[in-house]
Amino acid sequence: MRKSCIKRFCLIIPVVLLSFLIVSCSSTKKTKYFQDIPDSGKLKTIEKAVYVQPKIQVDDILTVIIQTVDPQASALLNTGNTSTGGTTANVNTPSTGSPVAAPAIGAPLGYLVDKEGFISIPVLGKIKVEGLSTSEASKAIFNVADSLYKNSSVIVRFANFKVNVGGEVSRPGVYIMPNEKVTVMDALSMAGDLTIFGERENVLLIRENEDGTKTPYRINLKKTDFMTSPYYYLKQNDYIYVEPSKGKAAATDAAQARIYTIIGSLLTVLVVLLTRVK
């Protein structure tokens, strides 16, 4: 009797596993980007997006490197680029996306643009930079520095050019960009790309305007049109949100259904075994 029960049990197990596989198999939404580019033949040329240098705004933090023939003078002019320590906060690095220690808000890290649009550099004094690009700000600072130090050079970069990426990406978070010419694809790549449940046809980009208002823009990653739009190149404080697709809710329901199916199948096998044993 026991050998017969074991034999029947071995026959039931494949049936249970097969039903589990049938339930777990479900069609997934296409996740391919740029579907308007053909797979073969002559590929179309994508028009170049117009790049506009971002303008310096109030509360931006700038790294200003001034070099002169006098090392002591250079060190004094560049003291504002040195952090004095303080508490730390977690941000994401562009290369790995892993949390690293960074100076918290309020700790000096570069030259802060004040409410009047000026930065204050030792010896040089206050210089108006609001509304300028980094290259224009370099020229404005150079004009002041060159009147005091001959053969000087000036480099200005954003120290807080950050982009927030949230929603259905592998590593959501705030990313400090290594340069100011960065695209939507760069930011998504830094965040580990979209998950399988990310809505590729309706990515939301929210941009803060100079007057404080915000402009939303929808991006369809399945087409190349957005690569020619004014929103292809990001600006500081842009927010990218990847919405979850309907498939995520369906997948959650399917996972619960699979659990119930397994439990039901096991209970059925148990009942059959107990019946046969008796």
C-alpha positions as CSV (number, residue, x, y, z in Angstrom):
1,M,0.0,0.0,0.0
2,R,2.8,2.4,0.9
3,K,4.7,1.7,-2.3
4,S,1.5,2.4,-4.3
5,C,1.0,5.7,-2.5
6,I,4.6,6.7,-3.1
7,K,4.2,5.9,-6.8
8,R,1.0,8.0,-7.0
9,F,2.8,10.8,-5.2
10,C,5.6,10.8,-7.7
11,L,3.1,11.1,-10.5
12,I,1.3,14.0,-8.9
13,I,4.4,16.1,-8.3
14,P,5.1,16.7,-12.1
15,V,1.5,17.7,-12.5
16,V,1.8,20.3,-9.7
17,L,5.0,21.7,-11.1
18,L,3.6,21.9,-14.6
19,S,0.6,23.9,-13.3
20,F,2.9,26.2,-11.4
21,L,4.9,26.9,-14.6
22,I,1.8,27.6,-16.6
23,V,0.6,30.1,-14.0
24,S,4.0,31.8,-13.7
25,C,4.4,32.3,-17.5
26,S,2.9,35.6,-18.5
27,S,3.5,38.0,-21.3
28,T,5.7,41.0,-20.5
29,K,5.5,44.4,-22.0
30,K,8.1,45.3,-24.6
31,T,11.0,47.1,-23.0
32,K,12.9,48.0,-26.1
33,Y,14.0,51.6,-26.5
34,F,14.0,53.6,-29.7
35,Q,11.5,51.3,-31.5
36,D,11.2,53.8,-34.4
37,I,14.8,52.9,-35.5
38,P,14.6,49.9,-37.9
39,D,16.4,46.7,-37.1
40,S,18.0,46.5,-40.6
41,G,18.7,48.6,-43.6
42,K,19.8,52.2,-43.6
43,L,19.4,53.8,-40.2
44,K,18.0,57.3,-40.0
45,T,20.0,60.2,-38.7
46,I,18.8,61.7,-35.5
47,E,18.8,65.5,-35.5
48,K,21.1,67.3,-33.0
49,A,19.4,68.8,-30.0
50,V,20.2,72.4,-29.3
51,Y,22.4,72.7,-26.2
52,V,22.1,75.8,-24.1
53,Q,24.6,76.4,-21.3
54,P,22.8,76.4,-17.9
55,K,22.7,79.8,-16.2
56,I,24.0,80.4,-12.7
57,Q,21.1,80.9,-10.2
58,V,20.8,82.1,-6.7
59,D,21.9,79.5,-4.1
60,D,24.1,77.7,-6.6
61,I,27.5,76.6,-5.4
62,L,30.4,77.2,-7.7
63,T,33.9,75.8,-7.8
64,V,36.2,78.7,-8.7
65,I,39.8,77.8,-9.4
66,I,42.1,80.8,-9.8
67,Q,45.8,80.2,-10.7
68,T,48.5,82.9,-10.5
69,V,52.3,82.9,-10.6
70,D,52.2,83.3,-6.8
71,P,51.3,80.0,-5.1
72,Q,50.4,81.7,-1.8
73,A,48.1,84.1,-3.6
74,S,46.5,81.2,-5.5
75,A,45.9,79.3,-2.2
76,L,44.3,82.4,-0.6
77,L,42.0,82.9,-3.6
78,N,40.9,79.3,-3.6
79,T,40.1,78.9,0.1
80,G,36.3,79.0,-0.6
81,N,36.6,75.7,-2.5
82,T,37.7,73.9,0.7
83,S,35.1,72.2,2.9
84,T,35.5,72.9,6.6
85,G,33.8,69.7,7.6
86,G,30.5,69.3,9.5
87,T,27.8,66.8,9.3
88,T,27.4,64.6,6.2
89,A,24.5,63.4,4.0
90,N,24.1,60.5,1.6
91,V,24.2,61.2,-2.1
92,N,24.9,59.0,-5.1
93,T,28.1,59.1,-7.2
94,P,27.7,59.1,-11.0
95,S,30.0,56.1,-11.5
96,T,28.6,53.6,-9.1
97,G,25.4,55.1,-7.6
98,S,26.5,53.9,-4.2
99,P,26.1,56.2,-1.1
100,V,29.1,58.3,-0.3
101,A,29.7,61.0,2.4
102,A,29.2,64.5,1.2
103,P,29.1,67.8,3.0
104,A,25.6,68.6,4.3
105,I,23.6,71.6,3.4
106,G,25.2,74.7,4.9
107,A,28.8,73.4,4.9
108,P,30.9,75.5,2.5
109,L,31.8,73.6,-0.6
110,G,32.7,76.2,-3.2
111,Y,31.4,79.7,-3.5
112,L,27.7,80.2,-2.7
113,V,25.7,82.6,-5.0
114,D,24.0,84.9,-2.5
115,K,20.4,86.3,-2.8
116,E,21.7,89.3,-4.8
117,G,23.5,87.0,-7.3
118,F,27.1,87.7,-6.1
119,I,29.9,85.4,-4.9
120,S,32.5,86.7,-2.5
121,I,36.1,85.7,-3.3
122,P,38.9,86.6,-1.0
123,V,40.9,89.6,-2.2
124,L,38.8,90.0,-5.3
125,G,35.6,90.9,-3.4
126,K,32.0,90.4,-4.6
127,I,31.4,89.5,-8.2
128,K,28.1,89.3,-10.0
129,V,27.5,85.9,-11.6
130,E,23.7,85.3,-11.5
131,G,22.3,84.8,-15.0
132,L,25.8,84.0,-16.5
133,S,27.0,80.7,-17.8
134,T,30.1,79.2,-16.2
135,S,32.2,80.3,-19.2
136,E,30.8,83.9,-18.9
137,A,31.4,83.8,-15.1
138,S,35.0,82.7,-15.7
139,K,35.6,85.8,-17.9
140,A,34.0,88.1,-15.3
141,I,36.2,86.8,-12.5
142,F,39.3,86.8,-14.8
143,N,38.8,90.5,-15.5
144,V,38.9,91.3,-11.8
145,A,41.8,88.8,-11.1
146,D,43.9,90.0,-14.0
147,S,43.9,93.5,-12.7
148,L,45.6,92.4,-9.6
149,Y,47.6,89.3,-10.7
150,K,49.2,89.1,-14.1
151,N,49.1,85.8,-16.1
152,S,46.2,84.5,-14.1
153,S,43.7,81.9,-15.2
154,V,40.2,81.1,-14.0
155,I,38.0,78.0,-14.2
156,V,34.4,78.0,-13.0
157,R,32.3,74.8,-12.6
158,F,29.1,73.9,-10.8
159,A,29.7,72.1,-7.6
160,N,26.1,71.2,-7.0
161,F,24.8,70.4,-10.5
162,K,22.4,67.7,-9.3
163,V,19.6,65.7,-10.9
164,N,17.0,63.7,-9.0
165,V,15.9,60.4,-10.5
166,G,13.0,58.5,-8.9
167,G,10.4,55.9,-9.5
168,E,11.0,52.6,-11.3
169,V,14.8,52.7,-11.7
170,S,17.4,50.4,-10.1
171,R,19.0,53.1,-8.0
172,P,16.8,56.1,-7.4
173,G,18.4,59.1,-5.7
174,V,20.1,62.5,-6.1
175,Y,23.0,62.5,-8.5
176,I,25.8,65.0,-8.6
177,M,26.8,65.3,-12.3
178,P,30.4,65.3,-13.3
179,N,29.8,68.1,-15.9
180,E,27.0,70.4,-16.9
181,K,26.4,68.9,-20.3
182,V,24.4,65.8,-19.4
183,T,21.4,64.2,-21.1
184,V,18.3,62.3,-19.9
185,M,20.0,59.0,-21.0
186,D,23.1,59.8,-18.9
187,A,20.9,60.3,-15.8
188,L,18.9,57.1,-16.3
189,S,22.2,55.2,-16.9
190,M,23.6,56.6,-13.7
191,A,20.5,55.4,-11.9
192,G,20.9,51.9,-13.2
193,D,18.3,52.1,-16.0
194,L,14.6,51.5,-15.7
195,T,13.4,48.3,-14.0
196,I,11.3,45.8,-16.0
197,F,8.2,47.6,-14.6
198,G,9.2,51.1,-15.6
199,E,6.8,52.9,-18.0
200,R,9.0,53.7,-21.0
201,E,6.4,55.6,-22.9
202,N,5.6,58.2,-20.2
203,V,8.7,59.2,-18.3
204,L,8.1,62.5,-16.5
205,L,10.7,65.3,-16.4
206,I,10.0,68.3,-14.1
207,R,12.1,71.4,-14.7
208,E,12.4,74.4,-12.4
209,N,12.2,77.8,-14.1
210,E,14.1,80.9,-13.1
211,D,10.9,82.4,-11.6
212,G,10.4,79.4,-9.4
213,T,7.6,77.8,-11.4
214,K,8.0,74.2,-12.7
215,T,7.4,72.9,-16.2
216,P,6.5,69.2,-16.7
217,Y,7.5,67.3,-19.8
218,R,6.6,63.8,-21.0
219,I,9.3,61.6,-22.6
220,N,8.6,58.5,-24.7
221,L,11.8,56.4,-24.6
222,K,10.4,54.1,-27.4
223,K,10.8,57.0,-29.9
224,T,13.8,59.2,-30.7
225,D,11.8,62.4,-30.9
226,F,12.8,63.5,-27.4
227,M,16.5,63.5,-28.4
228,T,15.9,66.6,-30.4
229,S,13.8,68.4,-27.8
230,P,15.0,71.2,-25.4
231,Y,14.6,68.7,-22.6
232,Y,17.1,66.2,-23.9
233,Y,19.9,68.1,-22.1
234,L,19.3,68.4,-18.4
235,K,19.6,71.5,-16.2
236,Q,20.4,71.7,-12.5
237,N,17.7,70.5,-10.2
238,D,15.8,68.6,-12.9
239,Y,13.6,65.8,-11.6
240,I,13.0,62.6,-13.6
241,Y,10.3,60.3,-12.5
242,V,9.7,56.9,-14.0
243,E,6.1,55.8,-13.5
244,P,5.3,52.1,-12.7
245,S,3.5,50.3,-15.5
246,K,0.2,48.4,-15.1
247,G,2.2,45.3,-15.4
248,K,3.7,45.8,-11.9
249,A,0.3,45.5,-10.3
250,A,-0.6,42.5,-12.5
251,A,2.7,40.9,-11.5
252,T,2.0,41.4,-7.9
253,D,-1.4,39.9,-8.2
254,A,0.1,37.0,-10.3
255,A,2.7,36.3,-7.5
256,Q,-0.1,36.1,-4.9
257,A,-2.1,33.8,-7.2
258,R,0.9,31.5,-7.6
259,I,1.3,31.3,-3.9
260,Y,-2.3,30.3,-3.5
261,T,-2.0,27.8,-6.3
262,I,1.0,26.1,-4.7
263,I,-0.7,26.0,-1.3
264,G,-3.9,24.6,-2.9
265,S,-1.9,22.0,-4.8
266,L,0.0,20.9,-1.8
267,L,-3.2,20.6,0.2
268,T,-4.7,18.5,-2.5
269,V,-1.7,16.2,-2.6
270,L,-1.8,15.9,1.2
271,V,-5.5,15.0,1.1
272,V,-5.0,12.4,-1.6
273,L,-2.1,10.8,0.3
274,L,-4.1,10.7,3.6
275,T,-7.1,9.1,1.8
276,R,-4.9,6.5,0.1
277,V,-3.2,5.6,3.3
278,K,-6.5,5.0,5.1
